[in-house]
Amino acid sequence: MGWPKLKSGWLKFGGEYNFCAMPILDAHTFEFFSKSPEQTRRIGMRLGGALQPGDVICLQGELGAGKTTFVQGLAQGWGSLDSVSSPTFILVNQYRRADGETLFHLDTYRLESQPEAEELDLDAMLDEGTLIVEWPERLGNLIPRERLWIKLDHLADEHRQMNFNASGKRYDDLLDEIRNAMFGGG
């Protein structure tokens, strides 16, 4: 097994250019290293701008890994009229957009059981809008098979590693959109 291929390029974040290498793991995944909360928000913004009703985005990571920061950018890129906060104590926050679309932000950290998770009615949320799930591993097989799974890891004070994994054609296309927006070309 050899070293992964790297795609390198200059990325513009907040008016500042940074040279980054992005390992290309396969067509369904990529890895990104964020050096600041602003970069984490900006990649969220790029993803948010490409979301459609029915999309499922799963965010896995320990407390402090940057999930809420990422969702703040995602909601901003999506066009949310509402500010983002962690829904840990109420389970689901709803954000609205000027066109009437809804973004559901679900945090399953405090769920106690699978039956409790089933009461959330994910299908109804997906019928109405886009679904962002923090701590998706707690939902088990309730998470749709087709989704974009993002694992965030805390590396240092402001540095985060983000691994994106697409399951399904829609999410492969979404990853391609993000790659092109961030790095240009194919």
C-alpha positions in Angstrom: 0.0 0.0 0.0 1.5 3.4 -1.0 1.0 6.9 0.1 -2.4 8.5 -0.7 -2.4 10.9 -3.7 -2.5 14.5 -2.8 -4.2 17.4 -4.5 -2.6 20.7 -3.6 -3.7 24.2 -4.1 -4.1 27.7 -2.8 -7.3 28.1 -0.8 -8.8 31.5 0.0 -10.3 31.8 3.5 -11.3 35.1 4.9 -9.3 37.1 2.4 -6.1 35.1 3.1 -4.6 32.5 0.9 -3.3 29.3 2.4 -1.5 26.4 0.6 -3.1 23.1 1.5 -2.7 19.5 0.5 -5.9 17.4 0.5 -5.5 13.6 0.6 -7.7 12.1 -2.1 -8.7 8.8 -0.3 -11.2 7.6 -3.0 -14.1 9.0 -5.0 -16.4 8.9 -1.9 -14.1 10.5 0.7 -11.8 13.4 1.3 -10.0 14.8 4.3 -9.6 18.5 5.2 -7.5 20.1 7.9 -8.9 23.4 9.3 -6.5 25.8 11.0 -9.2 28.0 12.6 -12.9 28.2 13.5 -13.2 30.6 10.5 -12.0 27.9 8.1 -14.3 25.4 9.8 -17.3 27.8 9.3 -16.3 28.5 5.7 -16.2 24.8 4.6 -19.6 24.5 6.3 -20.8 27.5 4.3 -19.7 25.9 1.0 -21.6 22.7 1.9 -24.6 24.7 3.1 -24.9 26.5 -0.2 -25.3 23.1 -2.0 -27.8 21.5 0.2 -31.3 20.5 -1.0 -34.4 19.3 0.9 -34.1 15.7 1.9 -30.3 15.8 2.3 -28.9 14.1 5.4 -25.6 15.4 6.9 -24.2 13.4 9.8 -21.6 15.1 12.1 -19.6 12.8 14.3 -17.0 14.0 16.8 -16.4 14.4 20.5 -17.4 17.4 22.5 -15.4 20.4 21.4 -14.6 18.9 18.0 -16.2 21.8 16.1 -19.6 20.4 15.1 -21.6 23.5 16.2 -19.0 25.8 14.5 -19.4 23.8 11.3 -23.2 23.9 11.5 -23.1 27.7 12.0 -21.3 28.0 8.7 -23.5 25.4 7.1 -26.7 27.3 8.1 -25.2 30.6 6.9 -24.3 29.1 3.5 -27.8 27.5 3.3 -29.4 31.0 3.9 -30.7 30.6 7.4 -32.6 33.6 8.8 -32.0 32.3 12.4 -28.8 32.1 14.4 -27.4 28.7 15.2 -27.0 27.2 18.7 -26.4 23.7 19.9 -29.7 21.8 20.4 -28.2 19.5 23.0 -30.9 20.2 25.6 -34.0 20.4 23.3 -32.8 17.8 20.7 -33.9 19.6 17.5 -33.6 23.2 16.3 -35.3 24.4 13.2 -33.9 27.1 11.0 -35.9 28.8 8.3 -34.9 30.4 5.0 -36.7 33.3 3.2 -38.1 30.8 0.6 -39.9 28.9 3.4 -37.5 25.9 3.4 -36.5 24.3 6.8 -33.2 23.0 8.1 -33.4 20.6 11.0 -30.5 20.5 13.4 -30.7 17.4 15.6 -28.4 16.6 18.5 -28.8 13.0 19.8 -26.2 13.2 22.5 -28.8 12.9 25.3 -30.9 10.1 23.7 -31.2 7.2 26.1 -32.6 4.5 23.8 -33.5 3.4 20.3 -37.3 3.7 21.0 -36.6 7.3 22.1 -34.8 8.0 18.9 -37.7 6.5 16.8 -40.0 9.1 18.3 -38.1 11.8 16.6 -39.6 10.9 13.2 -36.7 11.5 11.0 -38.8 10.7 7.9 -41.1 13.7 8.7 -38.1 16.0 9.0 -36.7 14.8 5.7 -40.1 15.3 4.0 -40.0 18.9 5.2 -36.4 19.9 4.7 -32.7 19.2 5.2 -31.5 17.2 8.2 -28.2 17.8 10.1 -27.5 15.2 12.8 -24.9 15.5 15.5 -23.9 12.3 17.2 -25.5 10.2 14.4 -24.0 7.0 15.7 -26.6 7.0 18.5 -29.4 6.6 15.9 -28.0 3.3 14.5 -30.0 2.1 11.6 -32.5 5.0 11.7 -30.0 7.1 9.7 -30.7 6.7 6.0 -28.1 4.6 4.1 -27.5 7.5 1.7 -26.0 10.4 3.5 -22.8 12.5 3.9 -21.0 11.6 7.1 -18.4 14.0 8.4 -16.1 13.1 11.3 -14.5 16.0 13.0 -11.4 15.5 15.3 -9.8 18.1 17.6 -6.1 18.2 16.8 -4.9 21.3 18.6 -6.3 24.5 20.0 -8.0 25.7 16.8 -7.0 22.9 14.4 -9.5 20.3 13.3 -9.4 17.3 11.0 -12.5 16.7 8.9 -13.1 13.4 7.1 -16.0 13.5 4.6 -17.6 10.2 3.5 -20.3 10.1 0.9 -22.8 7.2 0.7 -25.0 7.4 -2.5 -24.8 9.3 -5.8 -26.4 12.5 -4.4 -23.6 12.7 -1.8 -20.8 11.8 -4.2 -22.1 14.7 -6.3 -22.2 16.9 -3.3 -18.6 16.0 -2.4 -17.6 16.9 -6.0 -19.3 20.3 -5.7 -17.4 21.0 -2.4 -14.1 19.8 -3.9 -14.6 22.1 -6.9 -15.6 25.1 -4.8 -12.6 24.7 -2.5 -9.9 23.4 -4.8 -11.1 24.0 -8.4 -11.0 21.5 -11.2 -11.9 17.8 -10.8 
